[in-house]
Amino acid sequence: MIRIGKVADINSDDRTVRVAFAEADNLVSDWLKVISTPPVVTAVTDEETDLTVEAWMPREGDTVICLYDDGPNADGYVIGGIAV
């Protein structure tokens, strides 16, 4: 099942978030794992530059796409964000 919601709480150390779902009276999920793909970065410069790349982590209030496994006690994952 796919659901759209807003991040309500963040645990950066565990890379998990809790998400509120408006269509379910703002019911807040349990902790969902945030899936991240390796970032693609292209940097072109003529000078020496320091570049830091970090995995994506949503912020509180961000709209996210959640994917749930089937079953009554299904695990859920945040698979991406939606720019609004």
C-alpha positions as CSV (number, residue, x, y, z in Angstrom):
1,M,0.0,0.0,0.0
2,I,1.2,3.5,-0.8
3,R,0.3,6.5,1.3
4,I,1.2,10.2,1.2
5,G,1.7,12.1,4.5
6,K,3.7,14.7,6.3
7,V,6.7,14.0,8.6
8,A,5.7,14.5,12.2
9,D,8.8,13.4,14.0
10,I,12.4,12.5,13.1
11,N,15.1,10.2,14.5
12,S,18.2,11.0,12.5
13,D,20.4,8.5,14.3
14,D,18.2,5.6,13.3
15,R,17.2,7.1,9.9
16,T,13.5,6.8,10.8
17,V,10.5,9.1,10.8
18,R,6.9,9.2,12.0
19,V,4.4,10.4,9.4
20,A,0.9,11.9,9.9
21,F,-1.7,10.9,7.3
22,A,-4.4,13.6,6.6
23,E,-6.8,11.1,5.0
24,A,-6.8,9.1,8.3
25,D,-7.6,12.1,10.6
26,N,-3.9,12.8,11.0
27,L,-3.2,9.4,12.4
28,V,0.6,9.2,13.1
29,S,2.5,6.1,12.0
30,D,5.0,4.1,14.0
31,W,8.6,4.7,13.1
32,L,9.2,4.2,9.4
33,K,12.7,3.5,7.9
34,V,13.9,6.1,5.4
35,I,15.2,4.6,2.2
36,S,17.9,6.5,0.4
37,T,19.7,5.8,-2.8
38,P,23.3,6.8,-3.5
39,P,23.3,10.4,-4.5
40,V,24.4,11.4,-8.0
41,V,26.7,14.4,-7.9
42,T,28.4,16.1,-10.8
43,A,30.8,18.9,-9.9
44,V,32.8,20.8,-12.5
45,T,35.2,23.4,-11.3
46,D,38.6,24.9,-12.2
47,E,39.4,25.4,-8.6
48,E,40.0,23.1,-5.7
49,T,36.6,22.7,-3.9
50,D,35.5,20.7,-0.9
51,L,32.2,18.9,-1.5
52,T,30.2,17.1,1.1
53,V,27.5,14.7,0.0
54,E,25.0,13.4,2.6
55,A,22.1,10.9,2.2
56,W,18.7,12.5,1.9
57,M,16.7,12.7,5.1
58,P,13.3,14.4,5.2
59,R,12.6,17.3,7.6
60,E,9.6,17.8,9.9
61,G,6.6,19.0,7.8
62,D,8.0,17.5,4.5
63,T,5.5,15.6,2.3
64,V,6.7,12.0,1.8
65,I,5.7,8.9,0.0
66,C,5.3,5.8,2.2
67,L,5.3,2.2,1.1
68,Y,3.8,-0.5,3.4
69,D,4.2,-4.3,3.2
70,D,1.0,-6.3,3.2
71,G,-0.3,-7.7,6.5
72,P,-1.8,-6.5,9.8
73,N,1.6,-5.7,11.4
74,A,3.2,-4.5,8.2
75,D,6.5,-2.6,8.1
76,G,6.6,0.7,6.4
77,Y,9.2,2.7,4.5
78,V,9.6,6.3,3.3
79,I,10.7,6.0,-0.3
80,G,10.8,9.6,-1.3
81,G,9.6,13.1,-0.9
82,I,7.2,15.4,-2.9
83,A,8.0,19.0,-3.5
84,V,5.0,21.1,-2.7
